[in-house]
């Protein structure tokens, strides 16, 4: 992948993508000219600004996925959200786990449990502080919202990339209602989900929901053991109690638990060396068939088969509680959100993707998170205002048991004990200047402190000596790297914007905002203390202009926004070979420039009742400044990781009556991502080529009472890379691939 050919493909894709969306919009206008009969375009309500609003009143690029869409598209994890909004990439660092969210090129390209994501993820307004907490199944939701651009003047922790809000369904006082759904899919997968809402009185209601997934055949195959792996065994439960003794008081307590006894998939191996008797044309390093220093190679070109030495077990136990209290005083509303989370995880990482014990690790994580947020909000004839405070404390204990015996004749221990404290005050004001123009201002002051005690030991268990440190057996463990440091940061973030509503169904907005993400510690494997030193905070100045419009007479709603980011002290992965063991670790790049375009449209053509089409286009240009790596100076001009120049999503749903009370529904949706790199060095060996993923569904349904469906995901069985690691200094590297084709049947019954 040369930079010239990639740039040419990117420019062509920009033009093709823009022309495609323009054709959709023009097609909507042409249809309206022929048949002006209006088609109702539904109002989309969001709480992105901490009050229920029509999206046409929110001067932010926000994508909303409703409960119905989540169910129809089998959105089961956070990673599935990328299929619904452009300029969002969500990758997995290992197959099935460790998702990283990147919005408009901004994302923390890391895997460690000690790090906070650049895109804030909130579940019922509780911020998830660790990357380890992103891996969970979704069920019984009201909606999901994805906001692009810096966030922090309205709630929670500060973020530079944006925020994803996950809103669970809460108890209602309408009476008894329930839903049960389930299905069977390939890989011997059974899933079952249920919900029941109980109205115990006019003021008290309960909602119970749960989900179970059992997959008895793995998507991956280990030739060493002759067995498949990647199985899943997931149990999740939720109980919510809601008490509203009066119109001005609403209290909600949510308790959740999950138990996971699953298996991690494995990446595909690639090597450094050309093997003896290699076929003509084999190019090493990086190609299938190249070998490592111990002579291993993988020649089958199947990313789901290999020879592995690590136990793939993935065990999680999590308990959480959220208390939400809302009191309306008439002149203002006070909202309190208290969050508690206790998370434990053990899993095996096959980071050499081969049969030898070269860089095999077993990781143990323990996370305890407490957070408290208080907001006071109100409205006058000319303004909507909000002030609030946030505080949290997170403790992350992490260890890696490293097995390097076949390469270095030793084992290692990596440990980290990190405590993070955060406190902030914030405010936001929307003020009507006159006519149809409103001024939006927001300000936040944040203090954060992180203390980390960690390091790496060579345990020297084998004779004659450890080949990593050349220390003879019988010696005590050798300290390779250590850190015992506390860092703190105080910063200001802000927003200034204008909203103009020339008519009730049109919004034109412009804003400039600043987001900051505090620094932290890399806590992976290291062989010198310099690799564990903290990285600095990053900041972002974001300029954005946009327009949203609903055109009922055309059956069309659309939005578009253009943005420019001035990005400083970028936190990103940098390859470091300064120690005996080469690693990829977090560091800072002085600056980056990002600009691009988001376009979204929903069209329900009046000439074809029952057809709904949605499409989204993202165009993105990213450019890193110059930086120093262990391999030497890297000139300015590299692209940011996980930032394709073009991304596109589309969906078509057609519903037709097939009887007095029966409908048939047919759906196809797809997601496109252009070429992208996976690290700041723009290493072509671990880059991702452009790919399409298509999904489909056919359903028979009786109103909202029941439905039965057949479905398929990744229908073309596309093989696409989501992550890669280059450790060719050790003779090895690996690539992580997206899930293979899955298909099945499902049913749902609502009562």
FIKOLVEX-201928 format. One record per residue (C-alpha): x, y, z; residue in one letter. Coordinates in steps of 0.2 Angstrom, whole numbers. Layout:
N
x X&y Y&z Z&r A
...
END
This chain:
751
x 0&y 0&z 0&r X
x 10&y 15&z -6&r X
x 5&y 32&z 0&r X
x 2&y 38&z -18&r X
x -9&y 24&z -23&r X
x -19&y 25&z -7&r X
x -21&y 44&z -10&r X
x -27&y 41&z -27&r X
x -40&y 28&z -21&r X
x -45&y 40&z -7&r X
x -48&y 54&z -19&r X
x -58&y 43&z -31&r X
x -68&y 36&z -16&r X
x -72&y 54&z -10&r X
x -79&y 58&z -27&r X
x -88&y 42&z -29&r X
x -95&y 43&z -12&r X
x -101&y 61&z -13&r X
x -109&y 57&z -30&r X
x -118&y 42&z -23&r X
x -126&y 52&z -8&r X
x -130&y 67&z -20&r X
x -139&y 54&z -31&r X
x -149&y 49&z -16&r X
x -154&y 66&z -12&r X
x -158&y 71&z -30&r X
x -168&y 56&z -32&r X
x -178&y 61&z -17&r X
x -181&y 78&z -24&r X
x -186&y 71&z -41&r X
x -198&y 59&z -34&r X
x -206&y 73&z -24&r X
x -208&y 83&z -40&r X
x -218&y 69&z -48&r X
x -228&y 64&z -33&r X
x -229&y 78&z -20&r X
x -240&y 67&z -8&r X
x -232&y 69&z 9&r X
x -224&y 55&z 18&r X
x -223&y 57&z 37&r X
x -205&y 58&z 43&r X
x -204&y 53&z 62&r X
x -197&y 65&z 75&r X
x -181&y 58&z 82&r X
x -179&y 62&z 101&r X
x -162&y 62&z 109&r X
x -155&y 66&z 126&r X
x -138&y 71&z 120&r X
x -139&y 88&z 129&r X
x -147&y 80&z 145&r X
x -165&y 85&z 141&r X
x -177&y 77&z 128&r X
x -175&y 86&z 112&r X
x -179&y 84&z 93&r X
x -162&y 81&z 84&r X
x -167&y 97&z 74&r X
x -164&y 107&z 90&r X
x -147&y 100&z 94&r X
x -132&y 108&z 85&r X
x -121&y 92&z 86&r X
x -118&y 78&z 74&r X
x -127&y 64&z 83&r X
x -133&y 47&z 76&r X
x -147&y 38&z 85&r X
x -151&y 20&z 84&r X
x -168&y 15&z 91&r X
x -173&y 0&z 100&r X
x -182&y -7&z 85&r X
x -167&y -5&z 74&r X
x -156&y -12&z 87&r X
x -167&y -28&z 88&r X
x -170&y -29&z 69&r X
x -151&y -28&z 65&r X
x -145&y -39&z 79&r X
x -135&y -26&z 87&r X
x -127&y -36&z 101&r X
x -111&y -27&z 105&r X
x -104&y -9&z 105&r X
x -93&y -14&z 89&r X
x -109&y -16&z 79&r X
x -113&y 3&z 80&r X
x -100&y 7&z 67&r X
x -112&y 0&z 54&r X
x -124&y 14&z 58&r X
x -114&y 30&z 57&r X
x -100&y 35&z 45&r X
x -83&y 41&z 51&r X
x -84&y 29&z 66&r X
x -72&y 14&z 67&r X
x -74&y 1&z 81&r X
x -60&y -12&z 80&r X
x -56&y -27&z 91&r X
x -38&y -29&z 97&r X
x -40&y -48&z 98&r X
x -54&y -58&z 90&r X
x -71&y -55&z 99&r X
x -64&y -43&z 113&r X
x -55&y -27&z 117&r X
x -65&y -15&z 106&r X
x -58&y 2&z 103&r X
x -69&y 16&z 97&r X
x -62&y 29&z 85&r X
x -73&y 44&z 79&r X
x -67&y 55&z 65&r X
x -49&y 48&z 67&r X
x -48&y 51&z 86&r X
x -47&y 36&z 97&r X
x -35&y 28&z 109&r X
x -26&y 14&z 100&r X
x -22&y 4&z 115&r X
x -27&y -12&z 124&r X
x -23&y -10&z 142&r X
x -36&y -10&z 156&r X
x -28&y 4&z 164&r X
x -32&y 17&z 150&r X
x -47&y 28&z 147&r X
x -55&y 28&z 130&r X
x -54&y 44&z 120&r X
x -72&y 42&z 115&r X
x -82&y 42&z 131&r X
x -94&y 27&z 133&r X
x -109&y 29&z 145&r X
x -122&y 17&z 151&r X
x -137&y 26&z 158&r X
x -126&y 41&z 160&r X
x -112&y 31&z 170&r X
x -95&y 33&z 162&r X
x -85&y 17&z 159&r X
x -67&y 21&z 164&r X
x -57&y 7&z 157&r X
x -55&y -1&z 139&r X
x -58&y -17&z 148&r X
x -76&y -13&z 151&r X
x -81&y -10&z 133&r X
x -84&y -29&z 130&r X
x -102&y -33&z 134&r X
x -118&y -39&z 126&r X
x -132&y -27&z 124&r X
x -150&y -31&z 128&r X
x -167&y -22&z 132&r X
x -161&y -5&z 126&r X
x -171&y 10&z 123&r X
x -158&y 18&z 111&r X
x -140&y 21&z 107&r X
x -133&y 38&z 103&r X
x -116&y 42&z 95&r X
x -110&y 60&z 96&r X
x -95&y 66&z 86&r X
x -83&y 79&z 93&r X
x -76&y 85&z 110&r X
x -88&y 82&z 124&r X
x -88&y 87&z 143&r X
x -97&y 104&z 146&r X
x -114&y 94&z 149&r X
x -109&y 78&z 159&r X
x -97&y 65&z 164&r X
x -78&y 64&z 160&r X
x -70&y 75&z 147&r X
x -67&y 67&z 130&r X
x -59&y 72&z 113&r X
x -67&y 60&z 101&r X
x -85&y 61&z 106&r X
x -97&y 50&z 116&r X
x -108&y 35&z 114&r X
x -123&y 34&z 125&r X
x -131&y 18&z 129&r X
x -149&y 20&z 136&r X
x -157&y 5&z 144&r X
x -176&y 3&z 144&r X
x -183&y 9&z 161&r X
x -199&y 3&z 170&r X
x -216&y 11&z 165&r X
x -232&y 13&z 174&r X
x -243&y 7&z 160&r X
x -246&y -11&z 167&r X
x -238&y -28&z 164&r X
x -229&y -30&z 148&r X
x -215&y -42&z 142&r X
x -205&y -48&z 128&r X
x -196&y -65&z 125&r X
x -184&y -68&z 110&r X
x -172&y -81&z 105&r X
x -164&y -89&z 90&r X
x -152&y -102&z 83&r X
x -137&y -99&z 72&r X
x -122&y -108&z 65&r X
x -108&y -113&z 76&r X
x -121&y -121&z 87&r X
x -126&y -104&z 94&r X
x -142&y -102&z 105&r X
x -147&y -85&z 112&r X
x -162&y -81&z 123&r X
x -167&y -64&z 130&r X
x -182&y -59&z 140&r X
x -190&y -44&z 149&r X
x -205&y -41&z 160&r X
x -212&y -25&z 166&r X
x -222&y -25&z 182&r X
x -233&y -11&z 188&r X
x -235&y -14&z 207&r X
x -244&y 3&z 210&r X
x -247&y 20&z 202&r X
x -230&y 25&z 209&r X
x -219&y 10&z 209&r X
x -214&y -2&z 195&r X
x -201&y -15&z 192&r X
x -192&y -21&z 176&r X
x -182&y -37&z 175&r X
x -172&y -42&z 160&r X
x -159&y -55&z 155&r X
x -149&y -63&z 141&r X
x -140&y -79&z 138&r X
x -129&y -84&z 124&r X
x -122&y -102&z 122&r X
x -110&y -105&z 107&r X
x -104&y -123&z 107&r X
x -93&y -123&z 91&r X
x -79&y -110&z 89&r X
x -76&y -100&z 74&r X
x -57&y -104&z 75&r X
x -48&y -121&z 74&r X
x -32&y -126&z 83&r X
x -22&y -138&z 73&r X
x -11&y -143&z 88&r X
x -25&y -149&z 98&r X
x -36&y -154&z 83&r X
x -51&y -144&z 91&r X
x -61&y -128&z 87&r X
x -61&y -114&z 100&r X
x -69&y -97&z 102&r X
x -85&y -104&z 111&r X
x -96&y -92&z 121&r X
x -106&y -94&z 137&r X
x -113&y -78&z 143&r X
x -126&y -74&z 156&r X
x -132&y -57&z 160&r X
x -146&y -50&z 171&r X
x -154&y -33&z 175&r X
x -166&y -27&z 188&r X
x -173&y -10&z 189&r X
x -185&y -2&z 202&r X
x -193&y 14&z 199&r X
x -202&y 25&z 212&r X
x -211&y 41&z 207&r X
x -221&y 46&z 222&r X
x -226&y 63&z 214&r X
x -225&y 72&z 198&r X
x -209&y 81&z 204&r X
x -199&y 66&z 210&r X
x -192&y 51&z 201&r X
x -180&y 38&z 208&r X
x -173&y 23&z 199&r X
x -161&y 10&z 205&r X
x -153&y -2&z 193&r X
x -143&y -18&z 198&r X
x -134&y -28&z 184&r X
x -123&y -43&z 184&r X
x -114&y -53&z 170&r X
x -105&y -70&z 170&r X
x -94&y -75&z 155&r X
x -86&y -91&z 153&r X
x -80&y -90&z 135&r X
x -65&y -92&z 124&r X
x -55&y -79&z 114&r X
x -51&y -81&z 96&r X
x -34&y -80&z 89&r X
x -25&y -69&z 76&r X
x -17&y -74&z 60&r X
x 2&y -77&z 60&r X
x 15&y -69&z 48&r X
x 34&y -71&z 49&r X
x 50&y -62&z 45&r X
x 61&y -75&z 36&r X
x 60&y -84&z 19&r X
x 59&y -102&z 22&r X
x 71&y -115&z 13&r X
x 63&y -121&z -3&r X
x 51&y -106&z -3&r X
x 40&y -106&z -19&r X
x 45&y -92&z -32&r X
x 37&y -76&z -28&r X
x 36&y -77&z -10&r X
x 39&y -60&z -3&r X
x 45&y -59&z 16&r X
x 42&y -52&z 28&r X
x 23&y -52&z 30&r X
x 17&y -64&z 18&r X
x 8&y -81&z 22&r X
x 22&y -94&z 22&r X
x 36&y -83&z 29&r X
x 43&y -91&z 45&r X
x 49&y -85&z 62&r X
x 66&y -87&z 70&r X
x 60&y -105&z 76&r X
x 55&y -110&z 59&r X
x 36&y -109&z 61&r X
x 26&y -104&z 46&r X
x 7&y -104&z 42&r X
x 3&y -108&z 24&r X
x -15&y -111&z 23&r X
x -21&y -93&z 20&r X
x -36&y -96&z 32&r X
x -36&y -83&z 46&r X
x -47&y -94&z 57&r X
x -35&y -109&z 57&r X
x -18&y -110&z 65&r X
x -6&y -118&z 78&r X
x -8&y -111&z 95&r X
x -1&y -113&z 112&r X
x -11&y -102&z 124&r X
x -26&y -107&z 134&r X
x -40&y -96&z 125&r X
x -51&y -95&z 141&r X
x -60&y -79&z 144&r X
x -69&y -77&z 160&r X
x -78&y -61&z 167&r X
x -88&y -58&z 182&r X
x -95&y -41&z 184&r X
x -108&y -32&z 196&r X
x -114&y -15&z 195&r X
x -127&y -3&z 202&r X
x -134&y 14&z 196&r X
x -145&y 26&z 207&r X
x -153&y 40&z 197&r X
x -163&y 53&z 207&r X
x -172&y 67&z 198&r X
x -181&y 81&z 208&r X
x -191&y 95&z 199&r X
x -192&y 111&z 210&r X
x -202&y 120&z 197&r X
x -189&y 133&z 193&r X
x -175&y 119&z 190&r X
x -173&y 101&z 190&r X
x -159&y 92&z 201&r X
x -152&y 76&z 194&r X
x -140&y 64&z 203&r X
x -132&y 49&z 196&r X
x -122&y 37&z 207&r X
x -112&y 23&z 198&r X
x -103&y 8&z 206&r X
x -95&y -6&z 196&r X
x -84&y -21&z 201&r X
x -76&y -31&z 187&r X
x -64&y -46&z 186&r X
x -57&y -54&z 171&r X
x -45&y -68&z 166&r X
x -40&y -72&z 148&r X
x -26&y -79&z 138&r X
x -18&y -68&z 124&r X
x -10&y -78&z 109&r X
x 1&y -63&z 104&r X
x 14&y -73&z 93&r X
x -1&y -83&z 84&r X
x 10&y -99&z 84&r X
x 13&y -115&z 92&r X
x 29&y -110&z 102&r X
x 29&y -101&z 119&r X
x 37&y -85&z 112&r X
x 25&y -71&z 118&r X
x 10&y -80&z 127&r X
x 2&y -71&z 141&r X
x -12&y -74&z 153&r X
x -20&y -57&z 159&r X
x -29&y -54&z 176&r X
x -39&y -38&z 178&r X
x -48&y -31&z 193&r X
x -57&y -15&z 191&r X
x -67&y -5&z 205&r X
x -76&y 11&z 199&r X
x -86&y 23&z 209&r X
x -93&y 39&z 201&r X
x -105&y 53&z 206&r X
x -113&y 66&z 196&r X
x -125&y 80&z 201&r X
x -133&y 92&z 188&r X
x -145&y 107&z 190&r X
x -154&y 112&z 175&r X
x -168&y 124&z 171&r X
x -176&y 135&z 157&r X
x -183&y 152&z 155&r X
x -192&y 161&z 141&r X
x -175&y 164&z 132&r X
x -163&y 151&z 139&r X
x -159&y 133&z 144&r X
x -146&y 131&z 157&r X
x -136&y 118&z 166&r X
x -123&y 117&z 179&r X
x -115&y 102&z 187&r X
x -101&y 93&z 196&r X
x -93&y 76&z 193&r X
x -81&y 65&z 203&r X
x -75&y 48&z 201&r X
x -62&y 36&z 208&r X
x -56&y 21&z 198&r X
x -44&y 7&z 204&r X
x -36&y -5&z 191&r X
x -26&y -20&z 196&r X
x -18&y -29&z 181&r X
x -5&y -43&z 179&r X
x 2&y -52&z 164&r X
x 9&y -70&z 166&r X
x 21&y -70&z 152&r X
x 28&y -87&z 144&r X
x 43&y -84&z 133&r X
x 51&y -101&z 136&r X
x 54&y -107&z 118&r X
x 61&y -90&z 113&r X
x 70&y -84&z 128&r X
x 70&y -99&z 140&r X
x 61&y -89&z 153&r X
x 44&y -83&z 160&r X
x 39&y -65&z 165&r X
x 28&y -56&z 176&r X
x 20&y -39&z 172&r X
x 10&y -29&z 185&r X
x 1&y -13&z 187&r X
x -9&y -5&z 202&r X
x -16&y 11&z 196&r X
x -28&y 23&z 205&r X
x -36&y 37&z 196&r X
x -46&y 51&z 203&r X
x -56&y 64&z 194&r X
x -66&y 79&z 198&r X
x -75&y 93&z 188&r X
x -87&y 107&z 187&r X
x -96&y 112&z 171&r X
x -110&y 122&z 164&r X
x -119&y 125&z 148&r X
x -131&y 139&z 142&r X
x -142&y 140&z 127&r X
x -148&y 158&z 125&r X
x -160&y 165&z 112&r X
x -152&y 180&z 105&r X
x -168&y 185&z 95&r X
x -177&y 179&z 80&r X
x -172&y 161&z 76&r X
x -154&y 162&z 82&r X
x -147&y 155&z 99&r X
x -130&y 156&z 107&r X
x -123&y 140&z 115&r X
x -109&y 142&z 127&r X
x -101&y 129&z 139&r X
x -86&y 128&z 151&r X
x -78&y 114&z 161&r X
x -64&y 114&z 173&r X
x -56&y 96&z 177&r X
x -44&y 90&z 189&r X
x -37&y 72&z 187&r X
x -24&y 62&z 196&r X
x -16&y 45&z 192&r X
x -5&y 35&z 203&r X
x 3&y 20&z 196&r X
x 15&y 7&z 204&r X
x 20&y -6&z 191&r X
x 34&y -15&z 182&r X
x 41&y -31&z 174&r X
x 51&y -45&z 180&r X
x 61&y -59&z 172&r X
x 57&y -74&z 183&r X
x 72&y -84&z 178&r X
x 64&y -101&z 180&r X
x 74&y -112&z 168&r X
x 92&y -118&z 167&r X
x 105&y -114&z 161&r X
x 99&y -96&z 160&r X
x 87&y -83&z 154&r X
x 91&y -78&z 137&r X
x 82&y -62&z 139&r X
x 93&y -55&z 153&r X
x 107&y -68&z 152&r X
x 105&y -72&z 171&r X
x 108&y -90&z 177&r X
x 95&y -101&z 184&r X
x 94&y -100&z 203&r X
x 95&y -81&z 203&r X
x 81&y -71&z 210&r X
x 69&y -63&z 198&r X
x 76&y -48&z 188&r X
x 67&y -32&z 188&r X
x 67&y -26&z 170&r X
x 57&y -10&z 171&r X
x 47&y -1&z 185&r X
x 37&y 14&z 188&r X
x 31&y 22&z 204&r X
x 24&y 39&z 200&r X
x 9&y 50&z 202&r X
x 4&y 63&z 188&r X
x -10&y 76&z 189&r X
x -18&y 87&z 177&r X
x -29&y 102&z 177&r X
x -37&y 109&z 162&r X
x -51&y 119&z 154&r X
x -63&y 114&z 140&r X
x -76&y 124&z 132&r X
x -89&y 126&z 118&r X
x -95&y 141&z 109&r X
x -109&y 139&z 95&r X
x -123&y 147&z 86&r X
x -139&y 138&z 81&r X
x -151&y 146&z 67&r X
x -168&y 139&z 64&r X
x -174&y 148&z 48&r X
x -190&y 137&z 49&r X
x -196&y 124&z 61&r X
x -189&y 109&z 51&r X
x -172&y 116&z 47&r X
x -157&y 119&z 58&r X
x -140&y 127&z 53&r X
x -126&y 128&z 66&r X
x -108&y 132&z 69&r X
x -97&y 129&z 84&r X
x -79&y 129&z 90&r X
x -75&y 118&z 105&r X
x -60&y 112&z 115&r X
x -58&y 94&z 122&r X
x -45&y 87&z 133&r X
x -40&y 70&z 138&r X
x -28&y 68&z 153&r X
x -12&y 59&z 152&r X
x -8&y 41&z 159&r X
x 3&y 26&z 159&r X
x 7&y 12&z 147&r X
x 6&y -4&z 157&r X
x 10&y -17&z 145&r X
x 26&y -28&z 144&r X
x 42&y -18&z 144&r X
x 60&y -21&z 146&r X
x 66&y -4&z 152&r X
x 59&y 9&z 163&r X
x 58&y 22&z 150&r X
x 45&y 12&z 141&r X
x 33&y 14&z 156&r X
x 35&y 33&z 158&r X
x 18&y 42&z 158&r X
x 12&y 50&z 142&r X
x 6&y 68&z 141&r X
x -12&y 75&z 140&r X
x -19&y 78&z 123&r X
x -31&y 92&z 117&r X
x -41&y 96&z 102&r X
x -49&y 112&z 95&r X
x -64&y 107&z 84&r X
x -72&y 119&z 72&r X
x -88&y 113&z 64&r X
x -103&y 119&z 53&r X
x -118&y 109&z 49&r X
x -136&y 108&z 43&r X
x -150&y 97&z 47&r X
x -167&y 97&z 39&r X
x -183&y 87&z 38&r X
x -194&y 88&z 22&r X
x -210&y 78&z 25&r X
x -217&y 82&z 8&r X
x -202&y 72&z 1&r X
x -201&y 59&z 14&r X
x -184&y 65&z 17&r X
x -173&y 70&z 32&r X
x -154&y 73&z 30&r X
x -140&y 81&z 39&r X
x -122&y 87&z 34&r X
x -107&y 94&z 44&r X
x -90&y 99&z 39&r X
x -76&y 99&z 53&r X
x -58&y 104&z 55&r X
x -48&y 98&z 70&r X
x -32&y 105&z 77&r X
x -25&y 91&z 87&r X
x -11&y 93&z 100&r X
x 0&y 80&z 109&r X
x -9&y 65&z 101&r X
x -9&y 50&z 111&r X
x -5&y 35&z 100&r X
x 4&y 19&z 98&r X
x 22&y 20&z 94&r X
x 34&y 5&z 91&r X
x 48&y 5&z 103&r X
x 63&y -6&z 101&r X
x 74&y 2&z 115&r X
x 73&y -13&z 126&r X
x 77&y -31&z 124&r X
x 59&y -35&z 119&r X
x 51&y -24&z 105&r X
x 34&y -17&z 110&r X
x 21&y -6&z 104&r X
x 17&y 7&z 117&r X
x 8&y 23&z 120&r X
x 17&y 40&z 117&r X
x 13&y 57&z 111&r X
x 15&y 65&z 94&r X
x 16&y 84&z 94&r X
x 2&y 88&z 82&r X
x -10&y 82&z 69&r X
x -23&y 90&z 58&r X
x -40&y 82&z 54&r X
x -54&y 88&z 42&r X
x -68&y 80&z 34&r X
x -87&y 79&z 30&r X
x -102&y 69&z 38&r X
x -118&y 66&z 27&r X
x -133&y 56&z 33&r X
x -150&y 54&z 25&r X
x -166&y 44&z 28&r X
x -179&y 43&z 14&r X
x -196&y 35&z 13&r X
x -202&y 38&z -5&r X
x -220&y 41&z -6&r X
x -221&y 32&z -23&r X
x -217&y 15&z -14&r X
x -225&y 14&z 3&r X
x -216&y 3&z 15&r X
x -198&y 7&z 9&r X
x -186&y 16&z 20&r X
x -168&y 20&z 14&r X
x -154&y 26&z 25&r X
x -137&y 31&z 20&r X
x -122&y 39&z 28&r X
x -105&y 45&z 20&r X
x -89&y 50&z 29&r X
x -75&y 59&z 21&r X
x -59&y 61&z 32&r X
x -41&y 67&z 30&r X
x -29&y 65&z 44&r X
x -11&y 70&z 45&r X
x 1&y 68&z 59&r X
x 16&y 79&z 63&r X
x 34&y 74&z 64&r X
x 39&y 63&z 78&r X
x 53&y 52&z 85&r X
x 52&y 34&z 86&r X
x 65&y 21&z 91&r X
x 68&y 17&z 73&r X
x 72&y 36&z 70&r X
x 64&y 52&z 65&r X
x 47&y 50&z 56&r X
x 43&y 65&z 45&r X
x 26&y 74&z 45&r X
x 12&y 67&z 34&r X
x 8&y 50&z 41&r X
x -11&y 46&z 43&r X
x -19&y 43&z 60&r X
x -23&y 25&z 64&r X
x -40&y 18&z 61&r X
x -45&y 33&z 51&r X
x -51&y 28&z 33&r X
x -53&y 42&z 21&r X
x -70&y 36&z 16&r X
x -83&y 26&z 25&r X
x -101&y 23&z 20&r X
x -116&y 14&z 27&r X
x -133&y 10&z 19&r X
x -149&y 1&z 23&r X
x -165&y -3&z 14&r X
x -180&y -10&z 23&r X
x -196&y -14&z 13&r X
x -212&y -19&z 22&r X
x -227&y -26&z 13&r X
x -243&y -33&z 19&r X
x -246&y -52&z 16&r X
x -263&y -54&z 25&r X
x -275&y -45&z 36&r X
x -263&y -45&z 51&r X
x -247&y -51&z 44&r X
x -232&y -41&z 36&r X
x -217&y -47&z 27&r X
x -201&y -37&z 30&r X
x -185&y -38&z 19&r X
x -169&y -29&z 24&r X
x -151&y -27&z 18&r X
x -138&y -16&z 25&r X
x -120&y -13&z 22&r X
x -104&y -4&z 29&r X
x -89&y 1&z 19&r X
x -72&y 6&z 26&r X
x -58&y 12&z 15&r X
x -39&y 8&z 17&r X
x -32&y 12&z 34&r X
x -17&y 10&z 44&r X
x -16&y 3&z 62&r X
x -2&y 13&z 69&r X
x 6&y 30&z 69&r X
x 21&y 23&z 59&r X
x 9&y 18&z 45&r X
x 16&y 1&z 43&r X
x 10&y -7&z 27&r X
x 12&y -25&z 35&r X
x -3&y -22&z 47&r X
x -13&y -10&z 37&r X
x -31&y -14&z 32&r X
x -37&y -14&z 14&r X
x -54&y -7&z 10&r X
x -69&y -19&z 13&r X
x -88&y -20&z 12&r X
x -98&y -30&z 25&r X
x -116&y -34&z 20&r X
x -130&y -41&z 31&r X
x -148&y -46&z 27&r X
x -164&y -51&z 36&r X
x -181&y -57&z 31&r X
x -195&y -57&z 43&r X
x -214&y -62&z 45&r X
x -222&y -51&z 58&r X
x -239&y -48&z 66&r X
x -239&y -30&z 71&r X
x -229&y -28&z 87&r X
x -235&y -45&z 94&r X
x -223&y -57&z 86&r X
x -210&y -60&z 72&r X
x -200&y -74&z 65&r X
x -184&y -70&z 55&r X
x -170&y -78&z 45&r X
x -154&y -67&z 45&r X
x -136&y -67&z 40&r X
x -121&y -56&z 44&r X
x -106&y -53&z 33&r X
x -115&y -62&z 19&r X
x -101&y -62&z 7&r X
x -89&y -69&z 21&r X
x -78&y -55&z 18&r X
x -60&y -57&z 26&r X
x -55&y -40&z 33&r X
x -41&y -35&z 45&r X
x -47&y -25&z 61&r X
x -30&y -24&z 70&r X
x -12&y -29&z 67&r X
x 5&y -30&z 77&r X
x 22&y -30&z 70&r X
x 35&y -38&z 81&r X
x 47&y -43&z 67&r X
x 61&y -39&z 78&r X
x 56&y -56&z 86&r X
x 53&y -63&z 69&r X
x 34&y -63&z 72&r X
x 18&y -53&z 68&r X
x 0&y -55&z 68&r X
x -16&y -49&z 60&r X
x -34&y -49&z 68&r X
x -48&y -52&z 56&r X
x -67&y -48&z 58&r X
x -79&y -61&z 61&r X
x -84&y -74&z 47&r X
x -101&y -76&z 40&r X
x -115&y -80&z 53&r X
x -133&y -84&z 49&r X
x -148&y -91&z 59&r X
x -166&y -89&z 63&r X
x -174&y -79&z 77&r X
x -191&y -76&z 85&r X
x -199&y -63&z 96&r X
x -215&y -62&z 106&r X
x -221&y -46&z 114&r X
x -236&y -46&z 126&r X
END
